[in-house]
Amino acid sequence: MRIDTYNTLPPEAELIDAGLGEFNQQAAPLHEVKPLAVIARNASGHVTAGAIGRTWDTACELQQLWVQPAQRGAGLGSALMKQFEQSAQARGCTVVYLETFSFQACPFYVRLGYSVADTMDLLPHGIVRWRLVKRLA
């Protein structure tokens, strides 16, 4: 048996990913997971913001939320989140969860009704990671 270490992802990483994916498919009905995206565009059609995630039965995960810097603070992020949550709810979701870092938007999500489920403060440079949850009505 030989064990090698790499500082970049070798081609074998795809084999590892596929093997884990196959195991996960046998353990859980991951074929039920569906992508969900809400995108904002300006009058010219250029993307100015977006919320990307996925739903799985009654759970929805927000994976990414981005608002173009020039558009921040004008309510666009809140509008995106409202639409994202409504879309998740229309699919039967009763909860939305997400992760965010201390240099990102924890207070923003708390203002939108999310609660901190757990905190990890073991990251370098004093960065904290929060997991937040919101139950949908």
C-alpha positions in Angstrom: 0.0 0.0 0.0 1.3 3.4 -1.0 -0.1 6.7 0.3 0.7 9.9 -1.6 0.2 13.5 -0.7 -0.6 16.2 -3.3 -0.5 20.0 -3.1 -3.0 20.3 -6.0 -5.9 18.1 -6.9 -4.7 15.1 -8.9 -6.9 13.4 -11.6 -7.7 10.8 -9.0 -9.7 13.3 -7.1 -12.6 12.7 -9.6 -12.5 9.0 -8.7 -12.8 9.9 -5.0 -15.7 12.3 -5.7 -17.5 9.7 -7.8 -17.0 7.0 -5.2 -18.4 9.2 -2.4 -21.3 10.2 -4.6 -22.2 6.6 -5.3 -22.1 5.8 -1.6 -24.2 8.8 -0.8 -26.8 7.9 -3.5 -27.2 4.5 -1.8 -27.6 6.0 1.6 -30.0 8.9 0.8 -32.4 9.8 -2.0 -30.2 12.6 -3.3 -31.8 12.4 -6.7 -34.6 14.5 -5.0 -32.3 17.5 -4.6 -33.2 20.3 -7.0 -31.3 23.5 -7.7 -32.9 26.8 -6.9 -31.7 30.2 -8.2 -33.1 33.7 -8.1 -31.2 36.2 -10.3 -31.6 40.0 -10.5 -30.7 41.9 -13.7 -30.5 45.5 -14.5 -32.4 47.2 -17.4 -29.6 46.1 -19.8 -29.9 42.5 -18.7 -26.7 42.3 -16.8 -26.7 40.3 -13.6 -26.5 42.5 -10.5 -27.3 40.0 -7.8 -28.3 36.4 -7.2 -29.2 33.7 -4.6 -28.3 30.1 -5.4 -29.1 27.0 -3.5 -31.0 23.8 -3.5 -34.1 22.2 -2.1 -34.5 18.7 -0.7 -38.0 17.7 0.4 -38.9 20.2 3.2 -35.3 21.7 3.5 -33.7 24.4 1.5 -30.1 25.4 1.6 -28.9 28.8 0.5 -25.4 28.2 -0.9 -24.5 31.6 -2.3 -25.9 35.1 -2.1 -24.2 37.9 -3.9 -25.1 41.5 -4.6 -22.9 43.7 -6.8 -21.1 46.2 -4.6 -22.8 49.3 -6.2 -26.3 47.8 -5.4 -25.6 46.9 -1.8 -27.6 48.6 0.9 -30.6 49.4 -1.3 -32.8 46.4 -0.3 -31.9 44.1 -3.3 -30.4 41.4 -1.0 -33.5 41.4 1.1 -35.8 41.2 -2.0 -33.7 38.3 -3.4 -34.0 36.4 -0.1 -37.7 37.0 0.1 -38.1 35.6 -3.4 -35.7 32.7 -2.6 -37.7 31.8 0.5 -41.1 32.1 -1.3 -39.8 29.8 -4.1 -38.6 27.3 -1.5 -41.9 27.4 0.2 -43.7 26.8 -3.0 -41.7 23.6 -3.3 -42.9 22.5 0.1 -39.9 23.6 2.1 -40.5 24.5 5.8 -36.9 25.5 6.6 -34.0 27.4 5.0 -30.4 27.0 6.3 -27.1 28.6 5.3 -23.5 29.2 6.3 -21.8 32.6 6.5 -18.5 33.9 7.7 -17.8 36.8 10.0 -16.5 38.9 7.0 -19.8 38.3 5.3 -23.4 38.9 6.3 -24.5 37.3 9.6 -26.3 40.5 10.9 -28.1 40.7 7.5 -29.6 37.2 7.9 -30.5 37.8 11.5 -32.5 40.9 10.5 -34.3 38.6 8.0 -35.4 36.3 10.8 -32.6 33.7 10.8 -31.3 32.2 14.0 -27.7 31.1 14.7 -27.8 27.3 15.0 -24.1 27.0 15.7 -20.8 28.8 15.5 -17.3 27.6 14.6 -14.5 30.0 15.8 -11.6 27.7 15.0 -10.7 29.3 11.6 -7.5 31.2 11.0 -7.3 35.0 11.2 -10.1 35.2 13.7 -12.7 34.3 11.1 -15.9 32.8 12.5 -18.3 30.6 10.6 -22.0 30.6 11.5 -24.8 28.2 10.5 -28.2 29.9 10.4 -31.7 28.6 10.2 -35.1 30.1 9.5 -38.4 28.2 9.8 -40.8 29.3 7.0 -44.4 30.0 7.9 
